[in-house]
Amino acid sequence: MRKFMVLPLFLAVLSVPSSVFAQRTADTERDAVARVITHFAERIQANDLSAIDSLFPRRGVHILTDSATTHGWAEFRDKHLKPELSRFQDPRYTHSAVEVVVRDNVAWAAFRRELSSGNGSTGPLQGRGTAVLEKIDGRWTIVHLHVSN
């Protein structure tokens, strides 16, 4: 009877290191995706919109807003984001409460977004966002974005 109990215990002990490694890997990937989402907001805040270009593939992107669907980062940036930012003096932009799920080379994230004036004259405009990311050539890239107010 003891022989039958030892084998399952032995196998369980062997699986602990691999599950710990898998958990660390998952945490690392989740952190990497969350950094993409926060970096996106930091570049908007810094008015460095061209730095965001590398977060999106050149083709095959859909970005949805309350009122429109765009087909790429450049179209969204120029037709929607820039006009929205121009309504605010000294704009402040953040993404917070970023929640990430990773499955192999695909991830999705939900987050809160806030746009306000640094001097308090306008805002805050609060909303939510979701993003789908794909790991391409070792880098997480936003392939779908939905933001709403």
N, C-alpha and C positions, 0 to 999 in steps of 0.2 A: 504494500500500500504506500509506503514512503517513497518508493521509486517513482510512482506515478505522480506524486506531489512535487518532487524535486524538479522534474523536467519543465512543467509549466512555470514554476518560480524562476528557474534558470533562464528560460526564454523571455520572461517578463523583464528580468534584470538586464538582459542584453538589449532589449528594445528601448530602454530609457535613454541612453546616449543618442540614438538616432532621432528619437522624438524631440529631445532637447535641441539638437542641431537643426531639425526641421523648423522648430518654433523660432529659433534665432534667425534663421534665413527668412522666414515669413515676416518677422518683426523688422528686419533690415529692409525688405522690399516695401512693406507698408510705410516705413519711415521715408524711403526714397520717393514714393508717390506723394506723400504728404508734403515733402519739400518742394516738389514741382508745383503743387497747388499754392503753397505759401509764397514761393518765388514769383509765381505769376502775379500775385497781388503786390508784392514788394516792388516789382518792376513797374507796375501801373502807378504805384505811389511815388516812385522816383521819376515818373514821367519818362521812362526809358522803354517805350513801347517796342522799339526795334529789338531789344533783348529778348522779347517774348517770342519772336519769330521762330527761334530754335525749339520752342516747346511744342510746336505743331508741325505735322507733315505738310508739305507744299500742296498736296492734293488729297481729296477724299475726306474732308472734314466738314461736319455739319455743326453749326452753332445756332442754338435756338434761344430766343428771348421772348419776352411777353408779347411782342408785336411783329417779330420777323424771324425768318430762317435765312441764314447766310451760309455760303459754301466756301469757307476758308477764313483763316485768321485775319488776313489783310482786309478782306471785305468787312468783317465784323469790326475790326479796329477803326477803319476809316469812316464807315457809315453809321456806326452805333456808339462805340466806346468814346471816341474823340468828342462827338457832340454832347454826350452825357457828361463827360468830365468838364467840358467848357462851361457848363451851367454852374459850376462850383468854383468859388474863389479859394485858392490855395487848397486844392482837393486832397482829402485823406481817404485812402482806400485800403481795406483789409479783407482778408479771408480768415475766418476763425472756425472753431468747432469742426475741424476737418476729420471726417470718419472715412476710413479706407478699407476696402476688401480687395484682396489679391487672389487671383486664380491663374496659376502658371504665368503666361506672358500678358495677361489682361488684368486690369484693375479698374475699380470704380470708386469714386469719392463723392461724398456729400459734404457741403460746407455752407457756412453763413457768409454773406458778403455785406459790407457796409461802405457807403460813400457819403462823405460829409465835407463841409468846408472847415479848413483849419482855423478860421476866425469865428466859426459858429454862425455865420450869416445864412447858411443854407444847410438843410438836412437834419438829421441823417436820413439817407435813403437806404433802407435795409432790405435784404432779400436773401434768397437761397440759390445755391448752384449745385449742379451735379456734373461730373466729368467722367468720361471713360478714357482710360489710357491703355496704350499697348507698348510693350517693351520691344523696341526695334533697335537692332545693333547694340544691345546692352544698355539702352537709354529709354526711360519712360517718356512717352510722347502722348499729348492730348489728341485723341482722334474724334471726340465728340464732347461738346460742352453745351449745357443748358443753364442759363441764368435768368432769374426772375426777381421782380421787386415785390 
